Amino acid sequence: MTSLTATHRSRLLHGSDLLLLLVALVWGTSYGVAKQALVFYPVLGFLAVRFCITFLLLAPQLRGEGRRAWAPGLPLGLAMLAIFLCETYGVQLTTASNAAFLISLCVVLTPFVEWLMLGQRPDARLLPAVVLSLLGTWLLSGGVDLDFGLGDGLMLAAALLRAFQVCLTRRLTADREVPPLALTAVQSGVIGFGCLLLGALLLPGGLPPLPSAPAFWVGSLYLVLFATLFAFYVQNWALSRSSPTRVSLLMGSEPLFGALFAVLWLSEELSLQAWVGGLLIVAATLWTSLSRR
């Protein structure tokens, strides 16, 4: 009986690893989709559309046991709002290579934030994977321009906030039975309505009328269904069963999937150096999966 239970747990962890890699794949494609949508609508309006739709779809999840999601969901939603604002404006103000590398620093920062916030020392078996992932992203992105600007600062802030957010999620949900979909609903509501408020306060004349271009709505619905509903659910679910460092490492393969999306969908070309970097990220991901406790 014991061996059967152990086998079941091993398979469950393996399944969670695969789901997190699928999230990384979706998020890797999301930058190109979001960039296309931003041609038709400003950042605050686009984020408001994306997350308000998500909240409306998930609002029924807040009944019954879903009410437990309000307490952890409000601070987590504020953290996610800050992350998306820093990321979206940062991508606009810096190069793609700088953005890819700087956001990947989340993988390096998470073990130390986890140690500081949760009192858990980084697993020594995962540290080589952290180094491999960072080196792989450096090669994949072609290095980083040392002429540090506002966009680079925003991406670095987003990386730090990502590390903080995954640890805060673990801290606020570890000993509670919080339904992941309900938690996603609260987070989405905070981001969506927060962007509506910021748009009304900061944009001259408020947000413009919604665009009618089909490309905007197709891209927005893709991001709602896959990059938000599915991805947030899996991340919240996985963080209740695994360490923030492991989750960040597995999702640190996001730049690799973004590069592959650019090659296969946008017909871009990768150098030999970039392919070597991609292989190192794959190696880091395998190392992380094989180091499961």
Backbone torsions as a table, in degrees:
resi	resn	phi	psi	omega
1	MET	NA	-41.9	-179.8
2	THR	-62.5	-43.7	-178.8
3	SER	-65.0	-36.0	178.4
4	LEU	-65.9	-40.1	178.6
5	THR	-64.4	-42.7	179.6
6	ALA	-62.9	-41.0	178.5
7	THR	-63.4	-41.3	179.7
8	HIS	-62.1	-42.5	179.2
9	ARG	-63.5	-40.8	-179.9
10	SER	-61.3	-41.9	179.4
11	ARG	-67.4	-36.9	179.4
12	LEU	-63.7	-44.2	178.6
13	LEU	-63.4	-40.5	179.2
14	HIS	-62.3	-40.2	177.5
15	GLY	-63.8	-38.9	178.4
16	SER	-65.7	-36.2	176.2
17	ASP	-60.9	-45.3	-179.0
18	LEU	-64.5	-38.6	178.9
19	LEU	-66.0	-38.8	178.2
20	LEU	-67.0	-35.9	175.8
21	LEU	-66.2	-35.1	176.9
22	LEU	-66.5	-37.0	174.9
23	VAL	-62.5	-43.7	178.2
24	ALA	-60.1	-38.9	177.6
25	LEU	-62.5	-46.9	-179.1
26	VAL	-63.0	-46.2	-179.3
27	TRP	-66.9	-30.1	176.4
28	GLY	-63.6	-32.8	177.8
29	THR	-84.3	-17.2	-171.3
30	SER	-69.1	-27.6	-177.5
31	TYR	-65.5	-43.3	178.4
32	GLY	-65.9	-39.7	179.2
33	VAL	-66.1	-43.9	-179.8
34	ALA	-64.8	-39.0	-179.6
35	LYS	-62.3	-37.6	177.6
36	GLN	-67.0	-41.1	-179.6
37	ALA	-65.8	-33.1	-177.8
38	LEU	-70.6	-11.7	173.6
39	VAL	-64.7	-29.8	-173.4
40	PHE	-99.7	-16.3	-172.3
41	TYR	-154.3	148.0	-179.1
42	PRO	-68.0	163.6	-174.3
43	VAL	-55.9	-52.3	-176.6
44	LEU	-62.3	-39.7	178.6
45	GLY	-67.3	-41.6	179.6
46	PHE	-62.8	-46.4	179.3
47	LEU	-64.7	-36.8	178.0
48	ALA	-63.5	-44.4	178.5
49	VAL	-61.3	-49.4	-176.6
50	ARG	-58.6	-46.9	-171.7
51	PHE	-89.8	-25.2	174.0
52	CYS	-69.1	-39.2	175.3
53	ILE	-61.5	-44.1	178.9
54	THR	-59.8	-44.9	-179.5
55	PHE	-61.8	-44.0	-178.8
56	LEU	-63.4	-37.4	178.6
57	LEU	-67.2	-32.8	-174.2
58	LEU	-99.8	-4.2	-176.2
59	ALA	-52.7	-38.3	178.3
60	PRO	-61.2	-19.7	179.6
61	GLN	-70.9	-12.0	-176.2
62	LEU	-87.1	7.0	175.6
63	ARG	-85.1	159.8	174.7
64	GLY	57.0	-124.8	-178.7
65	GLU	-63.1	-20.5	179.5
66	GLY	-64.1	-18.1	178.4
67	ARG	-63.0	-22.0	179.0
68	ARG	-65.2	-16.2	-176.1
69	ALA	-78.4	-15.3	-175.3
70	TRP	-65.1	-45.4	-175.5
71	ALA	-61.6	-52.0	177.3
72	PRO	-77.0	-27.1	-173.7
73	GLY	-70.1	-33.4	-178.2
74	LEU	-65.5	-52.2	176.7
75	PRO	-65.9	-34.7	177.8
76	LEU	-67.7	-35.7	176.8
77	GLY	-65.4	-39.4	177.2
78	LEU	-64.0	-39.6	177.0
79	ALA	-63.7	-42.8	179.2
80	MET	-66.5	-36.0	176.8
81	LEU	-60.2	-44.8	178.7
82	ALA	-63.6	-39.6	-180.0
83	ILE	-62.3	-49.0	-176.4
84	PHE	-66.8	-35.8	177.3
85	LEU	-66.0	-45.7	179.2
86	CYS	-63.7	-44.8	-178.3
87	GLU	-63.9	-48.8	-172.6
88	THR	-67.5	-46.0	177.4
89	TYR	-70.7	-33.0	179.0
90	GLY	-64.4	-42.0	178.8
91	VAL	-62.2	-34.9	179.7
92	GLN	-70.0	-26.7	-170.6
93	LEU	-105.4	-3.1	178.7
94	THR	-133.7	177.2	-179.9
95	THR	-78.5	159.7	179.7
96	ALA	-62.6	-38.2	-178.7
97	SER	-67.0	-43.5	177.2
98	ASN	-61.0	-43.9	-178.9
99	ALA	-61.2	-45.4	-178.2
100	ALA	-63.1	-42.6	-177.8
101	PHE	-71.8	-46.3	-174.8
102	LEU	-66.2	-38.3	179.1
103	ILE	-68.9	-25.7	179.0
104	SER	-72.3	-13.5	176.8
105	LEU	-63.2	-15.2	173.4
106	CYS	-53.6	-36.6	-179.2
107	VAL	-62.9	-38.4	-179.4
108	VAL	-77.4	-36.5	-175.3
109	LEU	-76.3	-30.7	-173.5
110	THR	-58.9	-44.6	179.6
111	PRO	-58.0	-36.1	-177.7
112	PHE	-78.6	-35.4	174.1
113	VAL	-66.9	-38.7	177.1
114	GLU	-61.6	-42.1	178.4
115	TRP	-62.9	-44.0	-177.6
116	LEU	-69.7	-45.3	-174.2
117	MET	-83.7	-38.1	-172.7
118	LEU	-108.8	-6.2	179.9
119	GLY	70.1	21.1	-179.3
120	GLN	-106.4	116.6	178.2
121	ARG	-65.1	143.3	178.3
122	PRO	-58.9	137.8	176.8
123	ASP	-66.6	119.0	-176.4
124	ALA	-58.7	-28.6	-179.7
125	ARG	-70.0	-19.9	-179.4
126	LEU	-91.3	-16.6	-176.1
127	LEU	-62.4	-40.6	175.0
128	PRO	-59.9	-34.0	178.0
129	ALA	-67.4	-35.7	176.7
130	VAL	-61.0	-45.5	-179.6
131	VAL	-64.2	-44.8	179.3
132	LEU	-61.4	-43.3	-178.8
133	SER	-63.9	-43.0	-179.9
134	LEU	-65.0	-45.7	179.2
135	LEU	-63.6	-41.9	179.9
136	GLY	-62.4	-42.0	179.0
137	THR	-67.5	-35.8	176.6
138	TRP	-59.2	-47.7	-179.3
139	LEU	-68.2	-40.9	-177.6
140	LEU	-63.9	-39.3	-177.5
141	SER	-84.4	-6.5	-179.7
142	GLY	80.8	20.9	-179.1
143	GLY	86.1	178.6	-177.7
144	VAL	-124.1	137.6	177.5
145	ASP	-72.0	124.7	-175.9
146	LEU	-76.1	-4.2	176.3
147	ASP	-79.6	82.1	-169.9
148	PHE	-71.4	124.4	-178.1
149	GLY	-121.5	-172.9	-178.7
150	LEU	-61.5	-42.9	179.1
151	GLY	-60.8	-40.1	177.9
152	ASP	-64.7	-40.6	177.8
153	GLY	-62.5	-38.9	178.2
154	LEU	-66.2	-39.7	178.0
155	MET	-66.3	-39.1	177.1
156	LEU	-64.5	-40.9	176.1
157	ALA	-62.5	-38.8	178.5
158	ALA	-63.9	-39.7	178.6
159	ALA	-63.1	-43.8	178.8
160	LEU	-65.2	-41.0	178.9
161	LEU	-66.0	-36.2	176.5
162	ARG	-61.2	-45.9	179.0
163	ALA	-61.0	-43.2	178.6
164	PHE	-64.1	-41.0	-175.5
165	GLN	-66.7	-42.3	-179.0
166	VAL	-67.6	-35.1	177.8
167	CYS	-71.8	-38.2	178.0
168	LEU	-65.8	-38.5	176.5
169	THR	-59.9	-45.6	178.2
170	ARG	-61.1	-42.3	-176.9
171	ARG	-67.6	-41.0	-174.3
172	LEU	-83.3	-17.0	-175.8
173	THR	-118.1	-3.8	-172.2
174	ALA	-59.0	-43.4	-175.0
175	ASP	-107.8	20.2	179.8
176	ARG	-124.7	149.4	174.5
177	GLU	-92.4	81.0	-178.3
178	VAL	-100.8	117.3	178.6
179	PRO	-60.2	125.3	-177.0
180	PRO	-58.0	-38.1	-179.9
181	LEU	-67.7	-37.2	177.1
182	ALA	-65.9	-40.3	177.9
183	LEU	-63.6	-40.8	176.8
184	THR	-62.3	-37.8	179.6
185	ALA	-62.1	-46.8	-178.8
186	VAL	-65.1	-45.4	178.7
187	GLN	-58.4	-44.9	-179.2
188	SER	-63.9	-40.0	179.0
189	GLY	-62.9	-42.0	178.9
190	VAL	-62.8	-44.3	-179.4
191	ILE	-66.9	-48.8	-176.0
192	GLY	-63.0	-51.8	-177.4
193	PHE	-74.5	-26.5	173.2
194	GLY	-64.1	-41.7	177.9
195	CYS	-68.9	-35.8	174.9
196	LEU	-60.4	-44.3	-179.9
197	LEU	-65.1	-45.2	179.6
198	LEU	-63.7	-39.6	178.1
199	GLY	-62.5	-40.9	179.7
200	ALA	-67.8	-33.6	-176.6
201	LEU	-85.5	-34.6	-169.3
202	LEU	-102.2	-29.6	-177.1
203	LEU	-87.2	133.4	177.7
204	PRO	-59.0	120.0	-178.8
205	GLY	79.6	5.0	-179.3
206	GLY	77.0	-167.4	-179.1
207	LEU	-72.7	140.6	177.7
208	PRO	-71.8	168.0	176.4
209	PRO	-57.8	152.1	-179.2
210	LEU	-63.2	141.3	179.4
211	PRO	-71.2	155.7	179.0
212	SER	-105.6	-3.1	-176.8
213	ALA	-64.2	127.6	179.0
214	PRO	-58.3	-34.5	-178.6
215	ALA	-60.7	-36.5	179.2
216	PHE	-64.2	-46.6	-175.1
217	TRP	-74.3	-34.8	175.6
218	VAL	-63.6	-46.6	178.6
219	GLY	-63.7	-41.6	-179.7
220	SER	-64.0	-42.6	-179.9
221	LEU	-67.5	-36.0	175.2
222	TYR	-60.7	-44.7	-179.5
223	LEU	-67.8	-36.8	178.1
224	VAL	-63.2	-50.3	-173.0
225	LEU	-73.6	-41.3	-171.8
226	PHE	-105.1	-49.4	-175.5
227	ALA	-79.4	-13.0	179.0
228	THR	-116.7	-66.2	-177.5
229	LEU	-56.3	-57.6	-177.7
230	PHE	-67.3	-48.5	-173.3
231	ALA	-66.9	-45.1	179.6
232	PHE	-63.7	-41.5	-179.9
233	TYR	-60.0	-48.9	-178.2
234	VAL	-63.9	-43.3	-179.7
235	GLN	-61.8	-47.4	179.5
236	ASN	-63.8	-39.1	178.8
237	TRP	-66.8	-44.6	-177.7
238	ALA	-67.2	-36.5	-178.5
239	LEU	-69.0	-18.2	175.4
240	SER	-82.9	-6.3	-176.3
241	ARG	-126.1	-5.5	-175.2
242	SER	-144.9	172.7	-179.3
243	SER	-82.6	151.2	177.3
244	PRO	-57.9	-36.8	-179.5
245	THR	-62.4	-44.7	179.9
246	ARG	-65.0	-42.5	179.5
247	VAL	-61.6	-44.3	179.8
248	SER	-64.7	-37.8	179.3
249	LEU	-64.3	-46.1	-179.4
250	LEU	-65.5	-37.1	178.8
251	MET	-82.2	-7.4	175.6
252	GLY	-70.7	-6.1	174.9
253	SER	-79.9	2.3	-179.3
254	GLU	-54.3	-44.7	179.2
255	PRO	-60.9	-33.3	178.4
256	LEU	-63.5	-47.0	-179.7
257	PHE	-66.8	-33.9	176.2
258	GLY	-63.4	-40.5	178.9
259	ALA	-67.0	-42.0	178.9
260	LEU	-64.5	-37.6	176.6
261	PHE	-61.9	-41.4	179.3
262	ALA	-63.8	-35.9	-179.8
263	VAL	-72.6	-48.3	-172.5
264	LEU	-79.3	-35.1	-173.2
265	TRP	-101.2	-38.3	-176.0
266	LEU	-101.3	2.1	176.8
267	SER	60.6	31.0	174.6
268	GLU	-83.0	164.5	-179.3
269	GLU	-115.8	144.4	177.0
270	LEU	-110.6	141.6	177.5
271	SER	-78.7	169.1	176.3
272	LEU	-59.0	-40.6	178.4
273	GLN	-58.2	-41.7	-179.4
274	ALA	-66.0	-40.0	177.9
275	TRP	-64.3	-39.2	176.5
276	VAL	-61.7	-43.4	177.4
277	GLY	-60.2	-42.0	177.4
278	GLY	-60.9	-40.8	178.3
279	LEU	-65.0	-35.8	177.8
280	LEU	-66.2	-37.3	176.8
281	ILE	-64.9	-41.3	176.3
282	VAL	-61.3	-42.2	178.7
283	ALA	-62.1	-40.7	178.4
284	ALA	-64.1	-39.4	179.3
285	THR	-65.3	-43.4	178.0
286	LEU	-64.0	-41.1	178.5
287	TRP	-58.9	-44.5	-179.8
288	THR	-61.9	-44.5	-178.6
289	SER	-66.2	-39.6	-178.9
290	LEU	-75.1	-16.0	-179.5
291	SER	-92.2	12.4	-179.6
292	ARG	-60.1	139.9	177.8
293	ARG	-78.3	NA	NA
